[in-house]
Amino acid sequence: MNSISSPRISAVLDDLHRRAQADIGVFLRALPSVAAGLVSGRSLMEAAKPHLRNAFIPIDAAQGQAIYQLARTRGARRIVEFGTSFGISTLYLAAAVRDNGGGRVITTELEPLKIEKAVANFRRAGLEAEIELRPGDALQTLRDLEGPIDLLFLDGWKEACLPVLTLLEDRLAPGACVLCDDMRAFRKTLKPYVDHVRGQPGRYASLELPLGDGLEFTVVV
Ligand SMILES: C[S@@+](CC[C@H](N)C(=O)[O-])C[C@H]1O[C@@H](n2cnc3c(N)ncnc32)[C@H](O)[C@@H]1O
């Protein structure tokens, strides 16, 4: 069984990846005010954030295939995602949960407009039963989450990836997999994260996979 190649789910994924190409226009339109923000001393992320409300900024299709396969390898039935956006990565993970025999992807997103669009995309793909979307700030919405977690995908704003991992790490199952995206673009911001997962060899094994913008792949040992 490989649900991501089913006609219904692959059609939705192809459509969303195609529509995400419009992000380039969002970034180009944002350039002048991001530059002004940088000059006035704001960080790149702070200056860019207001313009990202309508941007997909998703994983690419190869990363989607990889997270699907990793979730299948692990037999993951309980997956947590930080950063839903329009739901592209969530769909790959939910398809894996379904193909593993059923379970739940708990995902969380701040932006109301994105939440609305993501929910519609989950319905279009017929994967809404496998997904629980928690609206709000991950550090609040994931606080009371029950473990054990088989796979954790960190793809929200980068300064929060380490706080979200530390919030959840006691609930990670032995052998669980943790993935964190955008290692190359946010090398400096993510340095404390990388130090955390690579600096505890008794707890984690970790390396960066050359997928998309760099995907840190960590296993709970
Ligand atoms: C890179 S996008 C996620 C892309 C998505 N994983 C995909 O591949 O389709 C990051 C998303 O994280 C959301 N986000 C950032 N910080 C958050 C937080 N503290 N809590 C919940 N969502 C957050 C942003 O609003 C944004 O939509």
The ligand as an SDF file (V2000), in Angstrom:
LIG
                    3D

 27 29  0  0  0  0  0  0  0  0999 V2000
    7.8450   26.4340    6.6750 C   0  0  0  0  0  0  0  0  0  0  0  0
    6.1380   26.6030    7.0370 S   0  0  0  0  0  0  0  0  0  0  0  0
    5.5930   24.9290    7.2090 C   0  0  0  0  0  0  0  0  0  0  0  0
    5.4980   24.2080    5.8970 C   0  0  0  0  0  0  0  0  0  0  0  0
    4.8230   22.8570    6.0140 C   0  0  0  0  0  0  0  0  0  0  0  0
    5.4790   22.0190    6.9920 N   0  0  0  0  0  0  0  0  0  0  0  0
    4.8580   22.1630    4.6620 C   0  0  0  0  0  0  0  0  0  0  0  0
    5.8820   21.5440    4.3410 O   0  0  0  0  0  0  0  0  0  0  0  0
    3.8690   22.2750    3.9300 O   0  0  0  0  0  0  0  0  0  0  0  0
    6.1990   27.1090    8.7240 C   0  0  0  0  0  0  0  0  0  0  0  0
    4.8310   27.3080    9.3350 C   0  0  0  0  0  0  0  0  0  0  0  0
    4.9850   27.2660   10.7490 O   0  0  0  0  0  0  0  0  0  0  0  0
    4.0420   28.1580   11.3210 C   0  0  0  0  0  0  0  0  0  0  0  0
    4.5350   28.4970   12.6630 N   0  0  0  0  0  0  0  0  0  0  0  0
    5.6380   29.2090   12.9600 C   0  0  0  0  0  0  0  0  0  0  0  0
    5.8070   29.3110   14.2880 N   0  0  0  0  0  0  0  0  0  0  0  0
    4.7660   28.6390   14.8630 C   0  0  0  0  0  0  0  0  0  0  0  0
    4.3900   28.3660   16.2110 C   0  0  0  0  0  0  0  0  0  0  0  0
    5.1030   28.8480   17.2340 N   0  0  0  0  0  0  0  0  0  0  0  0
    3.3090   27.5980   16.4260 N   0  0  0  0  0  0  0  0  0  0  0  0
    2.5810   27.0980   15.3910 C   0  0  0  0  0  0  0  0  0  0  0  0
    2.8870   27.3460   14.0820 N   0  0  0  0  0  0  0  0  0  0  0  0
    3.9660   28.0910   13.8090 C   0  0  0  0  0  0  0  0  0  0  0  0
    4.0550   29.3450   10.3590 C   0  0  0  0  0  0  0  0  0  0  0  0
    2.8850   30.1330   10.4820 O   0  0  0  0  0  0  0  0  0  0  0  0
    4.1990   28.6510    9.0150 C   0  0  0  0  0  0  0  0  0  0  0  0
    2.9590   28.4700    8.3830 O   0  0  0  0  0  0  0  0  0  0  0  0
  1  2  1  0
  2  3  1  0
  2 10  1  0
  3  4  1  0
  4  5  1  0
  5  6  1  0
  5  7  1  0
  7  8  2  0
  7  9  1  0
 10 11  1  0
 11 12  1  0
 11 26  1  0
 12 13  1  0
 13 14  1  0
 13 24  1  0
 14 15  1  0
 14 23  1  0
 15 16  2  0
 16 17  1  0
 17 18  1  0
 17 23  2  0
 18 19  1  0
 18 20  2  0
 20 21  1  0
 21 22  2  0
 22 23  1  0
 24 25  1  0
 24 26  1  0
 26 27  1  0
M  CHG  2   2   1   9  -1
M  END
$$$$
